[in-house]
Amino acid sequence: MNITIKKIQDDILSLPDTERLRLSKWFAELEGEVWDKEIEDDFKDGGRGRDLLNRIKSDFSAGKCMRWD
């Protein structure tokens, strides 16, 4: 199957407004799920954000920062 981005874009532009809106909402939800997974992966053990998270926890425990609420 050889589908190009240009073909997909053209097909999207040819959709009725209601279907394009439905597609847009679906795509936004998909992007949100992908973002959530990236954040989850970044902060799990061995993730690239884990050291930062540990430093923040340590600073909080040491009284170097406080809660915002």
Phi, psi and omega in degrees: 000129183237085180256131180260159176301319180301318179295316179298315179300315179298318179296320179296316180296335181274353179290150171296155183308317182296321179288323177295321177296317178299317177296319180298317178296318179299316182294321178297319178296318178300314179298322177297318179295318179297316179298314179302318180295319178298316179297315179302314180295322181297327187252006174278170179308129181085355179286159185290344178261359185297319179299318178298314179300317179296322178295319179297314178300318180295315178298320180296314180297328181276001178079017181279350178211169182223167179293151180273343184269000000 
